[in-house]
Amino acid sequence: MRIHRAHTFRAVAWTVTAAALASTLSLGPAAAAEPACPPAEPQQKPANTCPVPPAKKQTAKKQAARKQTPRKTAAKKQAGDKQAAARKQAARKQAADKQAARKQAAKKQAARKQAARKQAARKQSPQAPSAACRPPRPKPKPAATCQTTPRKPAAKKPAAKQPSAQQPTTQRPPRKRPPAKRPPAKKPPAQRKQLKQDHGWRSEGLYIDAADLRKVNVFLARARKAERTISPQVRSIARRTKATVVGFDDRLRKPESIKRAVARTMQGDPTMTADEALGRINNSVRYILQWPDRSYVKGVQDTTKLLAGWKNANLRWSNTWARPRGYKGINTSWRANDSGHPYELQFHTPKSRAAQRRSRALYEEAHRARTTSQRRAQIQGEMNRIYATVPCPAGSQLLNGPRRRSAERKIVNGRQYVRSVPVMARNSFTVHEPLKP
């Protein structure tokens, strides 16, 4: 652009100079008479002006600009709305942050006030009677009830001496009373009416009336009491003979099992009473002693000697090691010398005990009232196959029980006493705990 302007300026300058020379140095008369007109100077375009477009083009541009103006306005308006929404959202967030900060500051201030109150309460010592004598808020008391004593001079009171008991102390808060106990929930009327009508026991088609059920409960109470003295003897035998007490937690037979046994016995023989049926139950308290095969015979012999030495009467001795099929082991029943209650003691090896555990479910199924005879025969065959794998310890077939001892009863001053003595020895009588009716 600068070069173009310079060339234009030079051309104009040369044209003006040539015209001036021609007017002064005219060659003819006409030229001298009439002054020559100066040539028309070319119109110079301003340096900063753009070329003017034609009218048609300018009109088209104006129309396009008019069409684009609403679009730009809408876009600008939309952008403005977005910016306004963003500003509103930022303002709301800022207000929420400020509110949260205020709440947190209020909480901190409340915590500081509470800590200050606690610290002020701790600082209040018995030496400040004015603070200690303030009556509590829930139970205000008159000022006369707070007894204060004059302080001694600080010079006479040693610094390390603690406040005496005569000085006023802060009042204790009232004790909270324990919540009142709620009365036990009452049984529904229908159940109470049913209990009044019948206090007996029923299960699986078996029945015991109320009078016989009371006798069974007395028998169960005796068993629980006798177990407290029988269990120490069994544990002592296990330590001396190096035996293992198996299933000690199940030493007491379940009450439902005893009730079923009594009801089944009375159902089989209608003439039998409940006392007679209970007299046949010797395993209300039961224990299992286990030895290895090599020490089984010696363990059984030592146990028998100890029980006989403690004057326990042998009521039953069942040795089934010599049987070709069925249960393998030794089951014995004894009567305790101190309580007179019968209990069962089983002697097993590890393998015979494992077989007994495997056949337990079959044994219970065979003794149910609803089990048919055909099913019992199948159960017996399965149990025979289980016990056929149990080896017999050497000499176990020849193990026998001690001399049979019998129970002798005597009534003294209206009370019944019992003792266990050998069958051949009846020269003395030892008083034992009376039997409960």
C-alpha positions as CSV (number, residue, x, y, z in Angstrom):
1,M,0.0,0.0,0.0
2,R,2.8,2.4,0.8
3,I,4.6,1.7,-2.5
4,H,1.3,2.3,-4.4
5,R,0.7,5.6,-2.7
6,A,4.3,6.8,-3.4
7,H,4.0,6.0,-7.1
8,T,0.6,7.8,-7.3
9,F,2.0,10.9,-5.6
10,R,5.0,11.0,-8.1
11,A,2.7,10.7,-11.1
12,V,0.6,13.6,-9.9
13,A,3.6,15.7,-9.2
14,W,5.1,15.1,-12.7
15,T,1.8,15.9,-14.3
16,V,1.5,19.2,-12.5
17,T,5.1,20.1,-13.4
18,A,4.6,19.3,-17.1
19,A,1.4,21.5,-17.2
20,A,3.2,24.4,-15.7
21,L,6.1,24.3,-18.1
22,A,3.7,24.0,-21.0
23,S,1.9,27.2,-20.0
24,T,5.0,29.3,-19.5
25,L,6.8,28.0,-22.6
26,S,4.0,28.2,-25.1
27,L,5.1,27.6,-28.7
28,G,2.1,29.2,-30.6
29,P,0.0,32.5,-30.4
30,A,-3.1,30.7,-29.5
31,A,-1.3,29.3,-26.6
32,A,-0.1,32.7,-25.5
33,A,-3.5,34.3,-25.9
34,E,-5.5,31.8,-24.0
35,P,-4.0,30.3,-21.0
36,A,-4.1,26.6,-21.1
37,C,-6.5,24.9,-18.7
38,P,-4.8,22.9,-16.1
39,P,-5.4,19.2,-16.5
40,A,-7.8,17.6,-14.3
41,E,-6.2,16.1,-11.4
42,P,-7.0,12.5,-10.7
43,Q,-9.1,11.9,-7.6
44,Q,-6.9,10.2,-5.0
45,K,-8.4,7.6,-2.9
46,P,-8.0,8.0,0.8
47,A,-5.4,5.7,2.2
48,N,-7.7,4.2,4.9
49,T,-10.9,3.8,2.8
50,C,-12.0,0.4,1.5
51,P,-13.5,0.0,-2.0
52,V,-17.2,0.5,-2.0
53,P,-19.0,-2.6,-3.2
54,P,-21.7,-2.4,-5.7
55,A,-25.2,-1.7,-4.7
56,K,-26.5,-5.2,-5.3
57,K,-23.8,-6.8,-3.2
58,Q,-24.3,-4.3,-0.4
59,T,-28.1,-5.0,-0.4
60,A,-27.5,-8.8,-0.2
61,K,-25.1,-8.4,2.7
62,K,-27.6,-6.2,4.6
63,Q,-30.3,-8.8,4.1
64,A,-28.0,-11.6,5.3
65,A,-27.0,-9.5,8.3
66,R,-30.7,-8.9,9.1
67,K,-31.4,-12.7,8.9
68,Q,-28.4,-13.5,11.2
69,T,-29.3,-10.9,13.8
70,P,-32.2,-12.9,15.4
71,R,-30.1,-16.0,15.6
72,K,-27.2,-14.1,17.3
73,T,-29.7,-12.5,19.6
74,A,-31.2,-15.8,20.6
75,A,-27.7,-17.4,21.1
76,K,-26.7,-14.4,23.2
77,K,-29.9,-14.7,25.2
78,Q,-29.4,-18.4,25.8
79,A,-25.8,-17.9,26.9
80,G,-27.0,-15.1,29.2
81,D,-29.6,-17.5,30.7
82,K,-27.0,-20.2,31.3
83,Q,-24.7,-17.7,33.0
84,A,-27.5,-16.5,35.2
85,A,-28.5,-20.0,36.2
86,A,-24.8,-20.8,37.0
87,R,-24.6,-17.7,39.1
88,K,-27.8,-18.6,41.0
89,Q,-26.5,-22.1,41.6
90,A,-23.2,-20.8,42.8
91,A,-25.0,-18.4,45.1
92,R,-27.2,-21.2,46.5
93,K,-24.1,-23.4,47.1
94,Q,-22.3,-20.5,48.8
95,A,-25.4,-19.9,51.0
96,A,-25.6,-23.6,52.0
97,D,-21.9,-23.6,52.8
98,K,-22.3,-20.5,54.9
99,Q,-25.3,-22.1,56.7
100,A,-23.4,-25.3,57.4
101,A,-20.4,-23.3,58.7
102,R,-22.8,-21.3,61.0
103,K,-24.3,-24.6,62.4
104,Q,-20.8,-26.0,62.9
105,A,-19.7,-22.9,64.7
106,A,-22.8,-22.9,66.8
107,K,-22.1,-26.6,67.8
108,K,-18.5,-25.8,68.6
109,Q,-19.7,-22.8,70.7
110,A,-22.2,-24.9,72.5
111,A,-19.6,-27.6,73.2
112,R,-17.2,-24.9,74.5
113,K,-19.9,-23.5,76.8
114,Q,-20.7,-27.0,78.1
115,A,-17.0,-27.7,78.7
116,A,-16.7,-24.4,80.5
117,R,-19.6,-25.2,82.7
118,K,-18.1,-28.6,83.6
119,Q,-14.8,-27.1,84.3
120,A,-16.4,-24.4,86.5
121,A,-18.3,-27.2,88.3
122,R,-15.1,-29.1,88.9
123,K,-13.4,-26.0,90.2
124,Q,-16.1,-25.5,92.8
125,S,-14.5,-27.1,95.9
126,P,-15.8,-27.6,99.5
127,Q,-13.8,-24.6,100.5
128,A,-16.3,-22.3,98.6
129,P,-19.4,-22.5,100.7
130,S,-21.3,-20.0,98.5
131,A,-21.1,-22.2,95.5
132,A,-21.7,-25.4,97.4
133,C,-24.7,-24.1,99.2
134,R,-26.6,-23.3,96.1
135,P,-29.8,-25.5,96.1
136,P,-30.1,-27.8,93.1
137,R,-32.6,-26.9,90.4
138,P,-34.9,-30.0,90.6
139,K,-35.4,-29.9,94.4
140,P,-34.8,-26.4,95.8
141,K,-34.1,-26.3,99.5
142,P,-34.1,-23.3,101.9
143,A,-30.8,-21.6,102.7
144,A,-31.1,-22.7,106.3
145,T,-30.6,-26.4,105.4
146,C,-27.1,-25.7,104.2
147,Q,-24.9,-25.7,107.2
148,T,-21.6,-23.8,106.8
149,T,-18.7,-23.6,109.3
150,P,-16.3,-20.7,109.5
151,R,-13.0,-21.2,107.8
152,K,-9.8,-21.2,109.8
153,P,-7.1,-18.6,109.0
154,A,-4.9,-19.6,106.1
155,A,-1.7,-19.1,108.2
156,K,-2.8,-21.8,110.8
157,K,-4.0,-24.3,108.1
158,P,-1.2,-26.2,106.5
159,A,-1.1,-26.1,102.7
160,A,-1.0,-29.9,102.2
161,K,-3.9,-30.6,104.5
162,Q,-7.0,-31.7,102.7
163,P,-10.4,-30.3,103.6
164,S,-12.0,-31.8,106.6
165,A,-15.3,-33.8,106.6
166,Q,-17.1,-31.0,108.6
167,Q,-16.8,-28.6,105.7
168,P,-19.9,-28.4,103.5
169,T,-20.0,-30.8,100.5
170,T,-22.0,-30.6,97.3
171,Q,-25.4,-32.2,97.4
172,R,-25.7,-35.6,95.7
173,P,-28.2,-35.9,92.9
174,P,-31.3,-37.9,93.7
175,R,-31.0,-41.6,93.1
176,K,-32.8,-43.1,90.2
177,R,-35.4,-45.6,91.2
178,P,-35.2,-49.0,89.4
179,P,-37.9,-49.6,87.0
180,A,-40.9,-51.4,88.4
181,K,-41.0,-55.1,87.5
182,R,-43.7,-56.1,85.3
183,P,-46.0,-58.8,86.4
184,P,-45.6,-62.1,84.6
185,A,-47.8,-62.5,81.5
186,K,-51.0,-64.4,82.3
187,K,-51.8,-67.5,80.4
188,P,-54.7,-67.4,78.0
189,P,-58.0,-68.5,79.4
190,A,-58.3,-71.4,77.0
191,Q,-55.0,-72.9,78.1
192,R,-55.7,-72.4,81.8
193,K,-59.1,-74.2,81.3
194,Q,-57.3,-77.1,79.6
195,L,-54.8,-77.5,82.4
196,K,-57.5,-77.5,85.0
197,Q,-59.3,-80.3,83.1
198,D,-56.3,-82.5,82.7
199,H,-52.8,-82.4,84.3
200,G,-51.7,-85.6,82.7
201,W,-49.2,-86.4,80.0
202,R,-49.8,-87.5,76.4
203,S,-47.4,-88.4,73.6
204,E,-47.4,-90.7,70.5
205,G,-50.6,-92.5,71.7
206,L,-49.2,-93.0,75.3
207,Y,-50.9,-91.5,78.3
208,I,-50.1,-91.0,82.1
209,D,-52.8,-89.5,84.4
210,A,-52.2,-86.7,86.9
211,A,-51.5,-89.0,89.9
212,D,-49.0,-91.2,88.1
213,L,-47.3,-88.1,86.6
214,R,-46.7,-86.7,90.1
215,K,-44.9,-90.0,91.0
216,V,-42.8,-89.7,87.9
217,N,-41.8,-86.2,88.7
218,V,-40.8,-87.3,92.3
219,F,-38.7,-90.0,90.7
220,L,-36.9,-87.5,88.4
221,A,-36.2,-85.2,91.4
222,R,-34.6,-88.2,93.2
223,A,-32.4,-88.9,90.1
224,R,-31.2,-85.3,89.9
225,K,-30.3,-85.4,93.6
226,A,-28.6,-88.8,93.5
227,E,-26.5,-87.7,90.5
228,R,-24.6,-85.2,92.7
229,T,-23.1,-88.0,94.7
230,I,-22.8,-90.7,92.0
231,S,-20.8,-88.6,89.5
232,P,-17.8,-88.0,91.8
233,Q,-17.4,-91.8,92.3
234,V,-17.5,-92.5,88.6
235,R,-14.9,-89.8,87.9
236,S,-12.7,-91.2,90.6
237,I,-13.0,-94.7,89.1
238,A,-12.1,-93.3,85.7
239,R,-8.9,-91.7,87.1
240,R,-7.8,-94.9,88.9
241,T,-8.5,-97.2,86.0
242,K,-7.3,-94.8,83.3
243,A,-10.7,-94.9,81.6
244,T,-12.5,-92.3,79.5
245,V,-15.9,-91.1,80.6
246,V,-17.9,-90.8,77.4
247,G,-21.1,-88.7,77.1
248,F,-20.8,-87.2,80.6
249,D,-23.1,-84.3,79.7
250,D,-25.9,-86.8,78.9
251,R,-25.7,-88.6,82.3
252,L,-29.3,-87.7,83.2
253,R,-31.9,-89.4,81.1
254,K,-34.4,-87.1,79.5
255,P,-37.7,-86.8,81.4
256,E,-39.7,-87.4,78.2
257,S,-37.9,-90.7,77.6
258,I,-38.7,-91.9,81.2
259,K,-42.3,-90.9,80.8
260,R,-42.5,-92.9,77.6
261,A,-40.9,-95.9,79.2
262,V,-43.4,-95.8,82.1
263,A,-46.4,-95.3,79.9
264,R,-45.3,-98.1,77.5
265,T,-44.8,-100.5,80.5
266,M,-48.2,-99.7,82.0
267,Q,-49.9,-100.0,78.6
268,G,-48.3,-103.5,78.0
269,D,-49.5,-104.7,81.5
270,P,-52.7,-102.9,82.7
271,T,-52.4,-104.5,86.2
272,M,-49.0,-102.8,86.7
273,T,-48.9,-99.6,88.8
274,A,-46.7,-96.5,88.3
275,D,-44.4,-97.4,91.2
276,E,-43.7,-100.9,89.8
277,A,-43.0,-99.4,86.4
278,L,-40.6,-96.9,87.9
279,G,-38.9,-99.7,89.9
280,R,-37.9,-101.3,86.6
281,I,-36.1,-98.2,85.4
282,N,-32.4,-98.4,86.3
283,N,-30.9,-96.0,83.8
284,S,-32.3,-92.6,84.9
285,V,-28.7,-91.8,85.7
286,R,-26.2,-93.5,83.4
287,Y,-22.5,-93.4,82.5
288,I,-20.2,-94.9,79.9
289,L,-16.6,-96.0,80.7
290,Q,-14.3,-96.8,77.8
291,W,-10.9,-98.5,77.6
292,P,-8.6,-99.7,74.8
293,D,-8.9,-103.3,73.7
294,R,-5.6,-104.4,75.5
295,S,-6.7,-102.9,78.9
296,Y,-10.4,-103.5,78.7
297,V,-10.6,-106.6,80.8
298,K,-8.4,-105.2,83.6
299,G,-10.3,-101.9,83.6
300,V,-13.7,-103.7,84.1
301,Q,-12.3,-105.9,86.9
302,D,-10.8,-102.9,88.8
303,T,-14.1,-100.9,88.4
304,T,-16.1,-103.8,89.8
305,K,-13.8,-104.1,92.8
306,L,-14.0,-100.4,93.6
307,L,-17.8,-100.3,93.3
308,A,-18.2,-103.4,95.6
309,G,-15.7,-101.9,98.0
310,W,-17.8,-98.7,98.2
311,K,-20.9,-100.9,99.0
312,N,-22.7,-100.3,95.8
313,A,-25.1,-103.1,95.1
314,N,-25.0,-104.8,91.6
315,L,-28.6,-105.0,90.3
316,R,-27.9,-106.2,86.8
317,W,-25.0,-107.6,84.8
318,S,-25.4,-108.1,81.0
319,N,-22.3,-109.3,79.1
320,T,-23.0,-109.6,75.4
321,W,-19.5,-110.1,74.0
322,A,-20.1,-113.8,73.6
323,R,-23.2,-113.3,71.4
324,P,-22.6,-114.1,67.7
325,R,-24.8,-111.2,66.6
326,G,-26.3,-108.0,67.9
327,Y,-25.2,-105.5,70.6
328,K,-21.6,-105.8,71.9
329,G,-20.6,-104.6,75.3
330,I,-21.3,-104.9,79.0
331,N,-24.3,-103.1,80.6
332,T,-24.6,-103.1,84.4
333,S,-26.9,-101.5,86.9
334,W,-26.0,-100.5,90.4
335,R,-27.7,-99.1,93.5
336,A,-25.8,-96.2,95.1
337,N,-25.0,-96.9,98.8
338,D,-25.5,-93.3,100.0
339,S,-28.8,-92.4,98.2
340,G,-30.2,-95.8,97.3
341,H,-31.0,-94.7,93.8
342,P,-30.2,-97.1,90.8
343,Y,-27.9,-96.0,88.0
344,E,-26.5,-97.6,84.9
345,L,-22.8,-98.1,84.0
346,Q,-21.7,-99.3,80.5
347,F,-18.3,-100.7,79.7
348,H,-17.1,-100.2,76.0
349,T,-14.2,-100.2,73.7
350,P,-13.7,-97.4,71.1
351,K,-15.1,-99.6,68.3
352,S,-18.1,-100.9,70.3
353,R,-18.9,-97.3,71.3
354,A,-18.7,-96.2,67.7
355,A,-21.1,-98.9,66.7
356,Q,-23.5,-98.0,69.4
357,R,-23.5,-94.4,68.3
358,R,-24.2,-95.4,64.7
359,S,-27.1,-97.6,65.6
360,R,-28.7,-95.2,68.1
361,A,-31.3,-93.8,65.7
362,L,-32.3,-97.4,64.7
363,Y,-32.6,-98.4,68.4
364,E,-35.0,-95.4,69.1
365,E,-37.1,-96.2,66.0
366,A,-37.4,-99.9,67.0
367,H,-38.8,-98.9,70.5
368,R,-41.5,-96.5,69.2
369,A,-45.1,-97.6,69.6
370,R,-46.0,-97.0,66.0
371,T,-43.2,-99.1,64.6
372,T,-44.4,-102.3,63.0
373,S,-43.0,-105.8,63.6
374,Q,-41.8,-106.1,60.1
375,R,-39.9,-102.8,60.4
376,R,-38.4,-104.0,63.7
377,A,-37.0,-107.1,62.0
378,Q,-35.4,-104.9,59.3
379,I,-33.9,-102.7,62.0
380,Q,-32.5,-105.7,63.9
381,G,-30.8,-106.9,60.7
382,E,-29.2,-103.5,60.1
383,M,-27.9,-103.4,63.7
384,N,-26.5,-106.9,63.4
385,R,-24.5,-105.8,60.4
386,I,-23.1,-102.8,62.3
387,Y,-22.0,-104.8,65.3
388,A,-20.5,-107.6,63.2
389,T,-17.5,-105.3,62.5
390,V,-16.7,-104.9,66.3
391,P,-13.7,-107.1,67.4
392,C,-14.0,-108.9,70.8
393,P,-11.3,-108.2,73.3
394,A,-9.5,-111.3,74.6
395,G,-11.1,-112.6,77.8
396,S,-14.1,-110.2,77.7
397,Q,-16.6,-113.1,77.3
398,L,-15.6,-114.5,80.8
399,L,-16.2,-111.2,82.7
400,N,-18.9,-111.6,85.5
401,G,-20.3,-109.3,88.0
402,P,-19.6,-109.3,91.8
403,R,-21.7,-111.1,94.4
404,R,-25.3,-109.9,94.1
405,R,-26.3,-107.4,96.8
406,S,-29.9,-106.8,97.7
407,A,-31.7,-103.8,99.1
408,E,-33.1,-104.1,102.6
409,R,-35.8,-101.8,103.8
410,K,-36.8,-100.9,107.3
411,I,-39.3,-98.5,108.8
412,V,-38.1,-96.5,111.9
413,N,-40.5,-94.0,113.6
414,G,-42.7,-93.9,110.5
415,R,-39.9,-93.3,108.1
416,Q,-38.7,-95.8,105.5
417,Y,-34.9,-96.5,105.3
418,V,-33.0,-98.6,102.7
419,R,-29.6,-100.1,102.5
420,S,-27.7,-102.4,100.1
421,V,-26.1,-105.5,101.6
422,P,-24.7,-108.8,100.2
423,V,-27.2,-111.6,99.9
424,M,-25.4,-113.8,102.4
425,A,-24.5,-111.0,105.0
426,R,-27.4,-109.7,107.1
427,N,-25.8,-109.1,110.5
428,S,-25.8,-105.2,110.5
429,F,-28.0,-102.4,109.4
430,T,-26.8,-99.0,108.3
431,V,-29.3,-96.1,108.3
432,H,-29.4,-94.2,105.0
433,E,-31.3,-91.2,103.8
434,P,-35.0,-91.8,104.0
435,L,-36.9,-92.4,100.7
436,K,-39.4,-89.8,99.7
437,P,-42.9,-91.2,99.0
